[in-house]
Amino acid sequence: MTRIAFVGAGSTVFTRNLVGDVLGLPALADTTTFALMDIDPERLRTSEAVVRAMVSAGGAGARVEATADRRAALAGADYVVTSFQVGGLPSTIVDFEVPKRFGLRQTIADTLGIGGIMRALRTIPVLLGVCRDMEELCPDALLLQYVNPMAMLCWAVAERSTVRTIGLCHSVQHTAGELAVDLGLPADEVTYHVAGINHLAFFLRLEHHGEDLYPALYRVIDEGRVPDGNGCATRSCTISARSSPSPPSTSPSTCRGSSRTAART
């Protein structure tokens, strides 16, 4: 059976969504072992109950294990998913409040700037600990790395471990979806080519049936027609895009409904 270890499985909503995706694949629904691990017993019990209910409701044959022992979860894994936050909310508040005292207000402190650096410094040792266990217990497993700051952590793994890793995030897809709303278009009809690092990506090409959407996006901004329901992050993204027009490109890497990001690791 395919063994997928979740380190930080107490992130219940995230774990539920990813398990749901796996169970939606016939090739994996009956042949997967979900090994859930978290240091918080209560949250782990909640995630275990949710995953078991999903497996049962779908009539799947997948197995579910839950443990507070990271090494036990990792032993023999084919894939390892990391979704933890070192320091929790108190440390995140510090990441915001200390820079603010010196005049630096961050829109989000989990990826870039001094907040992102501080988060990386407390997270890298933990992530490398996971990698050391993987090198011993599941050296051929692929690490699916969802923890922020994405670029710094993947860089650390690449520099200090033999573990294969891929950094994953939904930020590009969500931004593309919100840009489609700004433009009044179905999201699945918008194609794009994106480059950058996590949470600092640039839409090099944004098109609808081959037509460049940047002129239309500029008009939306200039005419104040950005929908109220869209977040500030999307608005800042579109404004940034206006200051740096999309260059023409014939790259074949644009794909419908998904992202192509460069320098992810």
C-alpha positions as CSV (number, residue, x, y, z in Angstrom):
1,M,0.0,0.0,0.0
2,T,1.1,3.6,-0.6
3,R,1.9,5.2,2.7
4,I,1.4,8.9,3.1
5,A,2.7,10.5,6.4
6,F,1.2,13.8,7.6
7,V,3.5,15.6,9.9
8,G,1.3,18.3,11.5
9,A,-1.9,16.4,10.8
10,G,-3.6,18.4,13.6
11,S,-4.1,21.1,10.9
12,T,-7.5,19.4,10.5
13,V,-9.0,21.3,7.6
14,F,-5.9,21.1,5.5
15,T,-5.5,17.4,6.3
16,R,-9.2,16.8,5.4
17,N,-8.9,18.5,2.1
18,L,-5.8,16.7,1.0
19,V,-7.1,13.3,2.2
20,G,-10.3,14.0,0.2
21,D,-8.2,14.6,-2.9
22,V,-6.4,11.3,-2.5
23,L,-9.6,9.4,-1.8
24,G,-11.0,10.9,-5.0
25,L,-8.4,8.9,-7.1
26,P,-9.6,5.3,-7.7
27,A,-6.0,4.1,-7.9
28,L,-5.3,5.3,-4.3
29,A,-8.6,5.1,-2.5
30,D,-8.2,1.5,-1.5
31,T,-4.5,1.2,-1.5
32,T,-3.3,4.0,0.8
33,T,-2.3,4.2,4.4
34,F,-2.7,7.6,6.0
35,A,-0.2,7.9,8.8
36,L,-1.3,11.0,10.8
37,M,1.2,12.6,13.3
38,D,0.9,15.6,15.5
39,I,2.3,16.7,18.9
40,D,-1.2,18.0,20.0
41,P,-3.2,14.9,21.1
42,E,-6.6,16.6,21.0
43,R,-6.1,18.0,17.5
44,L,-4.7,14.6,16.3
45,R,-7.8,12.8,17.6
46,T,-10.0,15.3,15.8
47,S,-8.1,14.8,12.5
48,E,-8.1,11.0,12.9
49,A,-11.9,11.0,13.5
50,V,-12.4,13.2,10.4
51,V,-10.2,11.0,8.2
52,R,-11.8,7.8,9.4
53,A,-15.2,9.2,8.7
54,M,-14.2,10.2,5.2
55,V,-12.8,6.8,4.4
56,S,-16.0,5.1,5.7
57,A,-18.4,7.5,3.9
58,G,-16.6,6.8,0.6
59,G,-16.5,3.1,1.1
60,A,-12.8,3.2,0.6
61,G,-10.3,0.6,1.7
62,A,-7.7,3.0,2.9
63,R,-6.1,2.5,6.3
64,V,-5.7,5.2,8.9
65,E,-3.1,5.4,11.6
66,A,-2.6,8.1,14.2
67,T,0.5,8.7,16.4
68,A,2.4,11.3,18.3
69,D,5.6,9.6,17.3
70,R,7.0,11.2,14.2
71,R,9.4,8.4,13.5
72,A,6.6,5.8,13.6
73,A,4.6,7.9,11.1
74,L,7.5,8.3,8.8
75,A,8.7,4.7,8.8
76,G,8.3,3.2,5.3
77,A,6.5,6.3,3.9
78,D,6.3,6.9,0.2
79,Y,5.2,10.5,0.6
80,V,5.5,12.9,3.5
81,V,3.3,16.0,3.9
82,T,4.4,18.8,6.2
83,S,1.8,21.2,7.5
84,F,3.0,22.6,10.9
85,Q,3.6,26.0,12.4
86,V,6.5,26.3,14.9
87,G,5.6,28.7,17.7
88,G,2.0,29.0,16.8
89,L,0.0,32.2,17.1
90,P,2.1,33.8,19.9
91,S,5.3,33.7,17.7
92,T,3.3,35.0,14.7
93,I,2.2,38.0,16.7
94,V,5.8,38.7,17.6
95,D,6.7,38.6,14.0
96,F,4.2,41.4,13.3
97,E,4.6,43.5,16.5
98,V,8.4,43.8,16.8
99,P,9.0,45.1,13.2
100,K,5.9,47.4,13.7
101,R,7.6,49.1,16.6
102,F,10.4,50.1,14.2
103,G,8.0,51.4,11.6
104,L,7.8,48.3,9.4
105,R,4.2,47.2,9.0
106,Q,3.9,43.8,7.2
107,T,0.8,42.7,5.4
108,I,1.8,39.1,6.2
109,A,4.8,37.9,8.1
110,D,5.0,34.2,7.1
111,T,7.0,34.5,4.0
112,L,9.1,37.6,3.3
113,G,10.9,40.3,5.1
114,I,12.0,40.2,8.7
115,G,8.9,38.3,9.8
116,G,9.5,35.6,7.2
117,I,13.2,35.4,8.2
118,M,12.3,34.9,11.9
119,R,9.8,32.3,11.1
120,A,12.3,30.5,8.9
121,L,15.0,30.5,11.7
122,R,12.6,28.8,14.2
123,T,11.2,26.4,11.6
124,I,14.3,25.2,9.7
125,P,15.7,23.2,12.6
126,V,12.4,21.3,13.0
127,L,12.0,20.7,9.2
128,L,15.6,19.4,9.0
129,G,14.8,17.1,11.9
130,V,12.0,15.7,9.8
131,C,14.4,15.3,7.0
132,R,17.0,13.5,9.1
133,D,14.3,11.0,10.2
134,M,13.3,10.6,6.5
135,E,16.9,9.9,5.4
136,E,16.9,7.0,7.9
137,L,13.4,5.7,7.8
138,C,12.1,6.5,4.2
139,P,15.0,7.7,2.1
140,D,13.2,7.4,-1.2
141,A,10.1,9.2,-0.1
142,L,9.1,12.6,-1.6
143,L,8.6,15.5,0.8
144,L,5.6,17.6,-0.1
145,Q,6.4,20.8,1.8
146,Y,3.5,23.1,2.6
147,V,5.1,25.0,5.5
148,N,5.9,28.7,5.2
149,P,8.2,30.5,4.5
150,M,8.2,28.2,1.5
151,A,11.2,29.3,-0.5
152,M,13.5,29.6,2.5
153,L,12.5,26.2,3.9
154,C,12.9,24.4,0.5
155,W,16.3,26.1,0.1
156,A,17.4,24.8,3.5
157,V,16.3,21.2,2.6
158,A,18.1,21.4,-0.7
159,E,21.3,22.6,1.0
160,R,21.3,20.4,4.0
161,S,19.5,17.1,3.1
162,T,19.4,14.4,0.5
163,V,15.6,14.3,0.7
164,R,13.7,15.0,-2.4
165,T,11.3,17.9,-1.9
166,I,8.7,19.9,-3.7
167,G,7.2,23.2,-2.3
168,L,3.5,23.5,-2.8
169,C,1.0,26.3,-2.3
170,H,-2.4,27.4,-3.7
171,S,-1.6,31.1,-3.7
172,V,-1.0,31.4,-7.5
173,Q,-4.2,29.5,-8.3
174,H,-6.3,31.6,-5.9
175,T,-4.8,34.8,-7.3
176,A,-5.6,33.7,-10.8
177,G,-9.2,32.9,-9.7
178,E,-9.6,36.4,-8.1
179,L,-8.2,38.1,-11.2
180,A,-10.7,36.2,-13.3
181,V,-13.5,37.6,-11.0
182,D,-12.1,41.1,-11.4
183,L,-12.3,40.6,-15.2
184,G,-15.8,38.9,-15.1
185,L,-14.4,35.7,-16.7
186,P,-14.8,32.0,-15.8
187,A,-11.6,31.0,-14.0
188,D,-11.2,27.9,-16.0
189,E,-11.0,29.9,-19.2
190,V,-8.0,32.0,-18.0
191,T,-4.6,30.8,-18.8
192,Y,-1.4,32.1,-17.3
193,H,2.4,31.8,-17.0
194,V,3.8,32.7,-13.6
195,A,7.3,33.0,-12.2
196,G,8.7,34.0,-8.9
197,I,8.9,32.5,-5.4
198,N,6.1,31.6,-3.1
199,H,3.9,34.6,-2.2
200,L,6.1,36.8,-4.5
201,A,5.1,35.7,-7.9
202,F,4.5,37.6,-11.2
203,F,2.0,36.8,-13.9
204,L,4.2,37.1,-17.0
205,R,1.2,36.2,-19.2
206,L,-2.5,36.4,-18.4
207,E,-4.8,35.4,-21.3
208,H,-8.3,34.5,-22.3
209,H,-8.5,32.3,-25.5
210,G,-5.1,33.7,-26.5
211,E,-6.0,37.4,-25.9
212,D,-3.8,39.4,-23.5
213,L,-5.9,40.3,-20.5
214,Y,-3.5,43.0,-19.1
215,P,-5.2,45.9,-21.0
216,A,-8.6,44.9,-19.6
217,L,-7.1,44.5,-16.1
218,Y,-5.7,48.0,-16.3
219,R,-9.1,49.3,-17.2
220,V,-10.7,47.5,-14.2
221,I,-8.2,49.2,-11.9
222,D,-8.3,52.7,-13.6
223,E,-12.2,52.7,-13.5
224,G,-12.3,51.4,-9.9
225,R,-14.2,48.3,-10.8
226,V,-12.3,45.8,-8.6
227,P,-15.1,43.8,-6.9
228,D,-15.5,44.5,-3.2
229,G,-15.4,40.8,-2.4
230,N,-11.8,40.4,-3.6
231,G,-9.0,40.7,-1.0
232,C,-6.4,43.4,-0.6
233,A,-3.7,40.9,-1.6
234,T,-5.2,40.5,-5.1
235,R,-5.6,44.3,-5.5
236,S,-1.9,44.9,-4.6
237,C,-1.0,42.1,-7.0
238,T,-2.9,43.7,-9.9
239,I,-1.5,47.2,-9.1
240,S,2.0,45.7,-9.1
241,A,1.3,44.1,-12.4
242,R,0.3,47.4,-13.9
243,S,3.7,48.9,-13.1
244,S,5.4,46.1,-14.9
245,P,3.6,45.2,-18.1
246,S,3.5,41.6,-19.3
247,P,6.1,40.9,-21.9
248,P,5.1,38.9,-25.0
249,S,5.9,35.3,-24.7
250,T,5.5,32.1,-26.8
251,S,6.5,29.8,-24.0
252,P,4.6,26.5,-24.2
253,S,4.5,26.2,-20.4
254,T,1.2,28.0,-19.9
255,C,-1.5,25.5,-18.9
256,R,-5.2,25.9,-18.3
257,G,-6.3,26.2,-14.7
258,S,-2.9,25.6,-13.2
259,S,0.3,27.5,-12.4
260,R,3.9,27.3,-13.6
261,T,6.2,28.9,-11.0
262,A,9.9,29.4,-11.2
263,A,12.5,29.4,-8.4
264,R,10.1,27.6,-6.1
265,T,13.0,25.9,-4.3
